[in-house]
Amino acid sequence: MTATTASPRGLTRVVLSANVAVVFLFFYAPIALLTVFSFSNDRNPSRWGGFTLDWYREFGESQSLQDALRRSLWVALWSTIVSVILGTSSALALERFRFRGRRVFDALLYLPIIIPDVTMGIMMLIFFGDAIELVNDIFGTSYTKGIATITLAHIAFNISFVSVVVRARLAGMDQRMEEAARDLYASRTQAFRHVTLPQIMPGIAGGALLAVTISLDDVVVTQFSSGPGATTLPVFVFSLIRKGVTPLINATSVIMLTASVLLVLLSILTEGLRGNESTTTTTGGTP
């Protein structure tokens, strides 16, 4: 009887283990191949020609790639800062207050997440084209699309992602702690600063990390929103692919992947340190 019941369990364990192995292989085998062939000495990106660091050296010496990288980092930095502020404010407004048009605002906030990137890009193309033309006609200026329009476009879709992550954190927060702080004569600002903000900070950090990653990886919306001399790194890499894939593209992709992994590790490390501090505070600093 024992052998009969143990056999299906053992089979289930084997099937689940095989499924996990297949999933990990599906996700990480392309990354492993990309990393390996970024060190290949052959111009064919899928053929090994010996170990070399020439492609990474070429990445460091290429002025075009460095300029594109600086533009990407600039756009990601400012779009993340603004979208975190606006996204967090939107999440707090939707979760803590009731106002006329709340449901409409909530629905509109999800649109950048739902609609396709191509549709979002065309919307930005039409909007910036008409808006810049109107501003130039009124003020007699000669503005064109560039880094500023790319940053505004990234802010437009990053606000929704940040808001969703922060709202999830707010939904799981015990609101009685805020009420207790108010009962202890804390002002609304003090209650937010010392009670609400520390508890939603993991959500804010997660939303910021998501915004940085999406901004650094975006191609479609950036292409529609950019102008002459405003090429970001993903768009530059995409233009290189049209001319033919080389190990330089592999090396550039590995560098971008490494930066994303470092951001994730930094977020995990920050969360771990914050968790340790919270535990120490709760126990009064006793081991």
N, C-alpha and C positions, 0 to 999 in steps of 0.2 A: 504493500500500500504506500509505503514511504517512497520507494523507488518510482512508483507510478506518478505520484504527485510532484516529485522532485524533477522528473524529466522535462515536463512542460516549462517549469521555471528556468531550468538550465537553458532550454532552447530559446526562451524569451530573452534571457540575458545575452545569449550569443547574437540574436537578431538585432537587439538594441545596440550592442557594442559595434556590430558591423555597420549599422546605420550611422552611428556617431563617426566612425572612421571614414565612411563615404562622404559625409557632410564636411568634415574637416579637410579631407582631400580635395573636395570640390572648391572650397573657399580658399585654401592656402597653397595649393599646388601652383596656380598661376603666379601668385606672389613670389614663391620660391624660385620658379623659373625666371621671372622678371629680374630678380636680384642676381641670380647666377649669371645670366647672359649680359647683365650690365657690366661685367668684368671681362667679357669676351674680347679678344684681339681681332676678331673678324667683323667686317662691316655688316655681314648678314646677321640680323638680330636674333635669329633662331639657330645659329650654328656656332659651336664652340671653336675658338681659334687660339686658345691659350690665355693665361691670366694677364690682365693689364689694368692700370688705373688711368689710362689715357682719356677715357670718356669723361671721368669725373674731373680730370685736369682741364679738359676742353670746356666742361660746364663752368668751371671757375674762371676761365680765361675769356669766355664768350661775353662780350659787352651786351649783346642783345638779350641773352638769357638773364644776365644780372639785372638789367633794366626792367625786364618783364617781372622778375622775382620781386624787385623793390615795389613795383606798382601793385602786385598782388598782395604783398604784406601791408602796404598802406591802405588799400581798399578794405582788406579783412579787418585791420585794426579799428578803423573809424566806423565801419558798418557794424561791427560787433558792439562797440561802445554805445552807439546811438540806439541800436536795436535792443540791447539789454535794458537800457533805461526805459524806452518806450514799451517794450514787451512786458517788462515787470510791472510797469504802471497799468497797462491794460489788464494784466492778470489780476492785480489787486482790485481794480475797478469792477471787474466782472464777478469776482468771488466775494467781495466784501460790501458791495453797494447795489442797490436796486434803483434804476433810473429809466426814464422813458427812452425807448429805442435800444434797450440792452440786448434783446434777442437779435435785432438786426445787426448791431455792432458785432455780436458774437459770431453770427453767420458770415459776415464780411471778413472777419479775421481769419477764417479758415480757407478763404478763397485761394490765397497764394500757395497753400499746401495742396489743394485739390486740383487746380487747373494745371494743364501741361506746361512745361517750360517754354515750348515754342509759342504758345498763346501768351504767356507772360512776357516773353521777349518782344512780340509784335505790339503788345499793349504799351510797353516801355518805349519802343521805337516811335510809335505814333504820338504818345504823350510828350516825349522830350522834343520831338521835331516841332510840334505845334507850340509848346511852351517856350522853347528857345527863340523861335521865330517871333512870337508875341513880345517877349522881353526885348529882343533886339529892335523891334519896330517902335516900342514905347520909349526906351531909354537911349536908342541910337548906338547900342553896343554891337559887338561882333562875336558873341559867345558861340561856341560849338560844343558838340558832344565830346566828352573826355573822361578823365578820372572822376570828376565830380558827378557826372551822370551815372557812371558805373557804381559809385558808392551809394547814391540815392536808390538805384535799382536793387542793390543788395540789401539795403536797409528795408526796403518795401517788403521783400519776402522773408527776411530774417526775423522781423517783428513777430510774425505768426508762429514760427518755430519756438522762439524764446517764450512767448506767451503760453503756449501749450505745455511746455515743460514746467514753467513756474506755477501754472494753475494746478497741475497734478500734485505739486508739492504743497500748495495751499490747501487743496482738498483733503489731504491727509493730516493736516495740522490741527491740533486741539485748540479751538478758538477760546476755550475757557482760560487759557494762560494769558491771553490779551486782556480778558475781562478782569482777571485777578490783578494784573499790573495796573489797570485803571482804578480798581478798588483801593489799591495802595497809593493812590494820589499821583500816579504817573500820568503825564500829559499824553495826548495821542501820538505826538512825535517821539517821546521817550519810550512809549510802549512799542512803537514800530521799530525803533533803533535797537532796543535791548532785548526784545522778545520775538517780534515777528521776523525781522531781518536775519538774525542768526539761524532761525529754523528754516527759512526758505533759501538760505545761501547755497546749499547743495543744488537746488533747482536752478538758481541763477547761474552758478558755475557750469552746470550741465547745459543750460541754454546758450551760454557764451561759447562753450566748446563746440556745440553743434553749429552755431552761427559762423564761427571761424572756419570750421571744416567745410561747410557748404559754400562759403564765400571763396575759399581757396580752390575749390574743385569746380566751380561753376564755369560753364562754357557758353551755353545757349543764350541766356539772358545777357551775359557780358558782351557777346558779339553784337547783339542788337542795340546795346546801350553805349558801346564804345565809339570813339572817333579816331581820326588819324593820330598816331603817336601815343595811343592809350591801350596798348596790347598787354594783357596780363599773361602770367605764365601758362595757365591751362590753354588759353587761346593760342599762344605762341607754339606750344607743343602740338596742338591740333593742326596748325598750319604746317609744321614740320612733317607731320604724318602724311599730308597730301603729296609731299615731295618724295616720300619713301621713308620707311621705318629704319632707323639705325640704332646701334647701342647707345648713342647719345640720348635718345628718347628714353631708353631703358634706365639710364643713369639718372636722368631728370625725374622720372617717375619714382625711382627708389628714394631720391632725396625728399620728394613731396610726401611719400609714404612714411618715411622716417620721421618727418616733422609732425605728421598726424599722430603717429604712435607716441611720440614724446609728449604731445599735448594730452593724450589720454592718460599716460602714466603720471603726468603732473597733476591731472585732475584726481586720479585715484590716490596719489600721495597726499594731496591737500585734504581730501575727505578723510583719510586715515588719521592725519594729524589733528583734524578738527574733532573727530570722534574720540581720540584719546584725551583731548583737552576737556571735552564735555564729560567724559567719565571721571576725570580727575576732579572737576568742579563738583560733580554730583556726590562723590564720596568724600568731599572735603579735603582732598589732597592726601589721603591716607593710602598706603599701598595695599 
